[in-house]
Amino acid sequence: MSGTYAPWLHQAILLQVASSDLRVVLRGTIVGETDNAVRFRLEPNCEIDIFKNMILSIEEDNGPCVLA
């Protein structure tokens, strides 16, 4: 894979995506990339394609957030 998202391949990440007025953060890994989309694995048996124009941000997943 040699695209924009190649550095994030198979790393635990948080992906913020938007569609219309909805914005969500997804936890998982990028497992592939095409010209228009990334293949995102949410769970071991659940992969989805996300259009690149829906991606707002990407960052390393440092594990669960604990509020004190």
Order of alpha helices (4+ residues) and beta strands (2+ residues): beta-beta-beta-beta-beta
